[in-house]
Amino acid sequence: MGEKSACKMDVLEILPKRRSDTHKGDYGRLLIIGGGSRYVGAPVLSALAALRSGIDLATIAAPEKAAWVMNSISPDITTIKLKCEDLEPSALGDVIAKIEKANAVVVGPGLGENPATEKAVLRIAGELRKLRKPALFDADALKALSKKIEVVKGMPWVLTPHGGEFRTLSGITLPSGLDARVRIVKDFAKKIGCTVLLKSHVDVIASPTRTKLNHTGNPGMTVGGTGDVLTGIVGTFLAQGADPFKAATAGAWVCGRAGDLCLGEKGYEFIASDVILKLPEVFREVRRR
């Protein structure tokens, strides 16, 4: 269909220049809302990927028990400990205040599918909409958005579904042919008025007016957690001021390239944490061009 492919220049174009007189926070504050009674690791992977992508501050808002576990995994992330077992509307007071201070917000990694959690996600989406805050919705948050998809219309947001999540959002089962998939994702992005990053063997990134394909990545990236890594990378670019389409395009290329470096070093038997550790090498490679 003639769509351009993501490349190094898409990344270089949005990377902030590092000045000598900068301070903590100048390169982004990212709030990640995720985790719960079942899943703890997903938001940690997103936060660590964000830090390895150049964000200054990555903060996770999570239910209290999960948040304490997250703190034990890494001293590099901070947490907001919510008074709940799983995210629910009654626990959102502290979250709303932090949303206002963040440059961008990620919603979804590890949240779970509790009905109260879905209500909380929709309330968060409403607050983000009021503020026109850049945001990324992934994983279980996409299921919540599917109940009220009109909330995303015209927002500076990125949705990052895989094929099954795309079906939940749109009601459409994607065909195997790339041209048909591109056409469907383009039409859906135009319909809902925000950027969609369809995660697949060839990623399709579409806004209401632009489309690109990403060919980096490999079959080893089917391992759990690589989507959470992508979330952290794109969230970083959003927090640093990139427009949603450019953030999603650059993020897809960077994540896939890091996975390709893992493949070259370890074969297909790598894990999401390995992808995170390759991110600095990817950014060095980009800056050398």
NORBELCOR-V691819 format. One record per helix or strand of 2 or more residues. SS is the DSSP state (H for helix, E for strand). FROM is the first residue (numbers start at 1). TO is the last residue. If there is no record, write none. Layout:
SS:FROM:TO, SS:FROM:TO
This chain:
E:4:5, H:8:12, E:29:33, H:41:52, E:57:63, H:64:73, E:78:82, H:89:91, H:93:101, E:104:107, H:115:131, E:135:137, H:140:152, E:157:159, H:163:170, H:178:192, E:195:198, E:203:206, E:211:214, H:219:222, H:226:239, H:244:266, H:272:288
